[in-house]
Amino acid sequence: MSRSPAAGSGATSAPDALAPFRSRRGRAVALGAMWASLVVFGAIAVVMSTQGEAGWGPGDGLMFFGLGVVIAFIAWRYASIVAVPSRSGLVVRNLVLTRTLQWPEIVRIQFGGGEPWVSLDLEDGDTVAVMAIQKADGPVAGREASRLAALVQAFGEAAEPDDRQGLG
């Protein structure tokens, strides 16, 4: 029983460090847009199909609702943007692509200038956007970027000497 508080405090710090990164404002706006799109386009589709004399048929209403579904899907995809850290690496799910990175691959983190989100410079010269940490979240975004930098430093540098020995 005396071990459980110590284990509990250690367990709470580790999951916090490895908690997923998510945009707060962007996610809230996207989820609101998703539901609004379904409700508004659905209501308009129903009204359109009842207005037979205006030249709108049930097919037109369905197509209009389909447009709302497409908009809702894009908003849902935006709401599902996340970066999931683990001890082995980082899985970055952006709007279109998902990329899995190992910690030693990440050379530098950029969170400044005109970019709206964090960018990762990789050892192969590529750059990966981490849309899950956005400037729109204000001070929270700065803390999340610092947490990501700490994870890169903690897990990335430890594996680097082994990689160099393997190359040599």
C-alpha positions as CSV (number, residue, x, y, z in Angstrom):
1,M,0.0,0.0,0.0
2,S,2.9,2.4,0.8
3,R,4.2,1.7,-2.7
4,S,1.1,2.8,-4.5
5,P,1.4,6.5,-3.8
6,A,5.0,6.6,-4.9
7,A,4.2,4.5,-7.9
8,G,1.1,6.7,-8.5
9,S,3.1,9.9,-8.5
10,G,5.7,8.4,-10.8
11,A,3.0,7.0,-13.0
12,T,1.3,10.4,-13.3
13,S,4.4,12.3,-14.3
14,A,5.3,9.8,-17.1
15,P,1.8,9.8,-18.7
16,D,1.7,13.6,-18.6
17,A,5.1,13.8,-20.4
18,L,3.9,11.3,-23.0
19,A,0.3,12.7,-23.3
20,P,-0.9,13.3,-26.9
21,F,-0.5,16.8,-28.3
22,R,-3.8,18.3,-29.5
23,S,-4.8,21.7,-30.6
24,R,-7.5,23.0,-28.2
25,R,-9.0,26.0,-30.1
26,G,-8.6,24.4,-33.6
27,R,-10.2,21.2,-32.4
28,A,-13.2,23.0,-30.8
29,V,-13.8,25.1,-33.9
30,A,-13.5,22.1,-36.2
31,L,-16.0,20.1,-34.1
32,G,-18.4,23.0,-34.1
33,A,-18.1,23.4,-37.8
34,M,-18.6,19.7,-38.3
35,W,-21.9,19.6,-36.4
36,A,-23.1,22.9,-37.8
37,S,-22.4,21.7,-41.4
38,L,-24.5,18.6,-40.8
39,V,-27.4,20.4,-39.2
40,V,-27.5,23.4,-41.6
41,F,-27.0,21.4,-44.8
42,G,-29.4,18.7,-43.6
43,A,-32.1,21.3,-42.8
44,I,-31.6,23.0,-46.2
45,A,-31.8,19.6,-47.9
46,V,-35.1,18.9,-46.2
47,V,-36.5,22.3,-47.1
48,M,-35.3,22.0,-50.7
49,S,-36.9,18.7,-51.3
50,T,-40.3,19.9,-50.0
51,Q,-40.2,22.9,-52.3
52,G,-41.1,20.9,-55.4
53,E,-42.5,23.9,-57.4
54,A,-39.1,25.7,-57.1
55,G,-37.5,23.0,-59.3
56,W,-35.7,21.2,-56.5
57,G,-36.2,17.5,-56.2
58,P,-35.2,14.9,-53.6
59,G,-32.0,14.2,-55.5
60,D,-31.0,17.8,-55.3
61,G,-31.6,17.7,-51.5
62,L,-29.5,14.6,-51.1
63,M,-26.6,16.1,-53.1
64,F,-26.8,19.3,-51.0
65,F,-26.7,17.2,-47.8
66,G,-23.8,15.2,-49.4
67,L,-21.9,18.5,-49.7
68,G,-22.5,19.1,-46.0
69,V,-21.2,15.6,-45.2
70,V,-18.0,16.4,-47.2
71,I,-17.5,19.6,-45.3
72,A,-18.1,17.8,-42.0
73,F,-15.6,15.1,-42.9
74,I,-12.9,17.7,-43.6
75,A,-13.7,19.4,-40.3
76,W,-13.6,16.1,-38.5
77,R,-10.2,15.3,-40.0
78,Y,-9.0,18.7,-38.8
79,A,-10.3,17.9,-35.3
80,S,-8.5,14.6,-35.3
81,I,-5.0,16.2,-35.8
82,V,-2.8,14.8,-33.1
83,A,0.9,14.0,-32.3
84,V,1.3,11.0,-30.1
85,P,4.7,10.6,-28.3
86,S,6.0,7.3,-27.0
87,R,9.4,6.1,-25.7
88,S,10.4,5.1,-29.2
89,G,9.2,8.1,-31.3
90,L,6.5,10.4,-32.4
91,V,3.5,9.7,-34.6
92,V,2.3,13.0,-36.2
93,R,-1.2,12.9,-37.7
94,N,-1.8,16.1,-39.7
95,L,-4.7,17.0,-41.9
96,V,-3.7,14.7,-44.8
97,L,-0.7,12.7,-43.9
98,T,0.4,10.6,-40.9
99,R,4.1,10.2,-40.3
100,T,6.0,8.1,-37.7
101,L,9.3,9.5,-36.5
102,Q,12.0,8.0,-34.3
103,W,13.3,10.5,-31.7
104,P,16.9,10.5,-33.1
105,E,15.6,11.6,-36.5
106,I,14.5,14.9,-35.1
107,V,17.3,17.5,-35.2
108,R,15.5,20.7,-34.2
109,I,12.1,22.1,-33.2
110,Q,11.0,25.5,-34.6
111,F,8.1,27.4,-33.1
112,G,8.4,31.0,-34.2
113,G,8.3,33.3,-37.2
114,G,5.3,33.3,-39.3
115,E,4.4,29.6,-39.0
116,P,1.1,28.8,-37.2
117,W,2.4,25.5,-35.7
118,V,5.5,23.7,-34.7
119,S,7.9,22.4,-37.3
120,L,10.4,19.6,-36.9
121,D,13.7,19.6,-38.8
122,L,14.8,16.1,-39.5
123,E,18.3,14.7,-40.0
124,D,17.5,13.9,-43.7
125,G,16.9,17.6,-44.4
126,D,13.1,17.2,-44.4
127,T,10.7,19.3,-42.4
128,V,7.5,18.0,-40.7
129,A,4.7,20.3,-39.5
130,V,3.2,19.3,-36.2
131,M,-0.2,20.9,-36.6
132,A,-1.3,19.6,-33.2
133,I,0.7,22.4,-31.5
134,Q,-0.7,25.7,-32.8
135,K,0.0,29.3,-31.9
136,A,-3.8,29.9,-31.7
137,D,-3.7,28.1,-28.3
138,G,-1.7,30.9,-26.8
139,P,0.5,30.2,-23.8
140,V,-0.5,26.5,-23.8
141,A,1.1,26.1,-27.2
142,G,4.4,27.4,-25.8
143,R,4.3,24.9,-23.0
144,E,3.4,22.1,-25.3
145,A,6.3,23.0,-27.7
146,S,8.7,23.0,-24.7
147,R,7.4,19.6,-23.6
148,L,8.0,18.3,-27.1
149,A,11.5,19.8,-27.1
150,A,12.2,18.1,-23.7
151,L,11.0,14.7,-25.2
152,V,13.3,15.1,-28.2
153,Q,16.2,15.9,-25.9
154,A,15.4,13.1,-23.5
155,F,14.8,10.3,-26.0
156,G,16.6,11.5,-29.1
157,E,20.1,12.2,-27.7
158,A,20.3,8.9,-25.7
159,A,19.9,6.9,-28.9
160,E,22.3,9.0,-31.0
161,P,25.6,7.5,-29.8
162,D,24.4,4.0,-30.6
163,D,23.5,5.1,-34.1
164,R,27.0,6.7,-34.6
165,Q,28.7,3.5,-33.5
166,G,26.5,1.5,-35.9
167,L,27.5,3.8,-38.8
168,G,31.2,3.7,-38.0
